[in-house]
Amino acid sequence: MAKEFKLPLVPRRASLVPFMFSDEIKGLCERLTGLSAPVDIISNGMNFSESMLFTHRGLSGPAILQISNYWNPGDEITINLLPEINASEMLLIKKIEDPRTSIKKHLNDLLPKALVLELEEMCWPDYKDHMLAEISKENIQNIGNFLNAWSLKPAATEGYRTAEVTLGGVDTDVINSKTMETKDHPGLFFVGEVLDVTGHLGGYNFQWAWASGYSAGLVV
């Protein structure tokens, strides 16, 4: 209908939606399906501190759904697996205080053990049987940096099949913000997520639908 009236549209796509992968990360996610962990996640300057869930298709959970609002195809996401912990500093301190222990021993106290095993094979396979005393400071710092900034490039989202909202829609510049009526077409109203308004998780999109519908209803 908006197209028929030649109203401007912001490109639309699925959002608040899980990510899928097509590289080796897909296999990792399949093996960890059902496992979750609290993370910080960053993309395009936005940061969310929420839980992340591994699925047989890729990554989901509140952290992933939130950042999908700001991710664009081709972008990377950066995951901090140890929020509020400087992993490099922590491991270097352990190297001094407890040099005959492994990286895995200390990470098992902070992350799910199955995830630690996968990270070990992916990031530091040459040192998985080594004590901290046998690993150079530089290599420990590199491992710590990885744990605090794991960069991944999703292949795609799961799309509208599992999305909670539609990103984009009718440009709000052509809508009267008090009545939801189009400025140049009296009697034509748009409300809810058909407009280019998208909220975070937590009921905000429901609230927008109800509030915008109520505003329009007052004047129809």
ZILIN-V554266 format. One record per backbone hydrogen bond with DSSP energy under -1.0 kcal/mol. CO is the residue of the C=O (numbers start at 1). NH is the residue of the N-H. Records with the same first field share a line. If there is no record, write none. Layout:
CO=NH ; NH
This chain:
1=5
2=7
3=6
8=171
10=169
13=167
15=164 ; 165
16=164
18=158
19=59
20=155 ; 156
23=26
24=28
25=29
26=30
27=31
28=32
30=33
32=35
35=54
37=52
39=50
40=80
41=48
42=78
43=46
46=43
48=41
50=39
51=63
52=37
53=60
54=34
57=21
58=55
59=19
60=53
61=65
62=66
63=67
64=68
66=69
67=70 ; 71
72=75
77=152
78=42
79=150
80=40
82=85
85=87
86=90
87=91
88=92
89=93
90=94
91=95
92=96
93=97
94=98
98=101
99=133
101=132
102=106
103=107
104=108
107=110 ; 111
112=116
113=117
114=118
115=119
116=120
117=121
118=122
119=123
120=124
124=127
127=130
131=134
132=135
136=140
137=141
138=142
139=143
140=144
141=145
142=146
143=147
144=148
145=149
147=81
150=79
152=77
156=20
159=162 ; 163
165=15
167=13
169=10
170=196
171=174
172=175
174=183
176=180
180=190
181=176
185=188
188=182
192=195
194=170
195=197
203=207
204=208
205=209
206=210
207=211
208=212
209=213
210=214
211=215
212=216
213=217
214=218
216=219 ; 220
